[in-house]
């Protein structure tokens, strides 16, 4: 299942807590209802604001005390000009953190070599 949050304005101030609160609420509710899922967040890089989106997402995760969930960040470098930032979020009571890390690292390595 894919959830797409469209029209995310990368110029929104980090202080706009309502955006972070909304995203946090969506993530928590989704994982509460789909405990075995691993969410993957890929920062859109087409407009050049992927790093800005990534920098906003991580503080939101920390701000809303998501200690019951695990957040892992990954970077996929296809070329010097094509870099993707992605994160996985999951419930460690449902998945072993090391296993999820190994899966993502293997996929990231495969994508980076393509």
URGIUR-V480754 format. One record per residue. RES is the residue in one letter. PHI is phi in whole degrees, 0 to 359 (* if undefined). PSI is psi in whole degrees, -180 to 180 (none if undefined). NEAR is the number of other ideal C-beta (glycine too) atoms within 8 Angstrom. Layout:
((RES,PHI,PSI,NEAR) (RES,PHI,PSI,NEAR))
This chain:
((X,*,139,4) (X,241,132,3) (X,247,124,7) (X,246,124,4) (X,262,104,7) (X,268,165,4) (X,59,35,4) (X,285,120,8) (X,272,109,5) (X,289,-8,9) (X,269,-3,4) (X,298,136,9) (X,296,145,4) (X,300,-22,7) (X,284,-9,4) (X,284,83,8) (X,292,-22,7) (X,296,-37,6) (X,295,-49,10) (X,299,-40,13) (X,296,-40,9) (X,294,-47,8) (X,297,-45,11) (X,302,-44,13) (X,298,-42,8) (X,297,-46,10) (X,297,-49,12) (X,297,-43,10) (X,294,-42,8) (X,298,-48,11) (X,290,-27,14) (X,294,-39,7) (X,271,-13,6) (X,224,66,8) (X,303,-31,9) (X,271,-1,5) (X,281,152,9) (X,242,116,8) (X,278,140,11) (X,239,125,7) (X,251,119,9) (X,248,122,7) (X,284,122,12) (X,299,128,8) (X,252,0,10) (X,296,-32,4) (X,261,4,6) (X,84,6,5) (X,253,19,8) (X,300,-44,12) (X,296,-39,8) (X,297,-42,9) (X,295,-42,13) (X,298,-42,12) (X,294,-24,9) (X,274,-36,12) (X,294,-45,12) (X,298,-46,11) (X,297,-35,10) (X,297,-43,12) (X,303,-47,11) (X,290,-38,7) (X,299,-37,9) (X,262,26,9) (X,45,67,4) (X,265,39,12) (X,298,-19,4) (X,281,-11,5) (X,244,156,12) (X,251,133,10) (X,246,128,10) (X,234,139,11) (X,249,144,9) (X,221,153,11) (X,235,130,9) (X,248,118,11) (X,251,105,8) (X,279,-42,9) (X,205,180,5) (X,299,-28,4) (X,260,-10,4) (X,238,96,8) (X,234,133,10) (X,243,136,12) (X,252,129,15) (X,220,159,12) (X,225,149,13) (X,244,143,14) (X,228,131,14) (X,203,168,13) (X,267,116,10) (X,291,-11,9) (X,283,-18,5) (X,258,-26,7) (X,224,143,10) (X,283,126,6) (X,304,-44,9) (X,297,-37,6) (X,293,-47,8) (X,297,-44,14) (X,303,-46,9) (X,296,-39,8) (X,297,-48,8) (X,295,-42,11) (X,297,-38,9) (X,295,-45,8) (X,293,-41,8) (X,298,-44,11) (X,298,-42,8) (X,295,-43,8) (X,292,-38,10) (X,295,-28,9) (X,274,-14,5) (X,284,none,5))
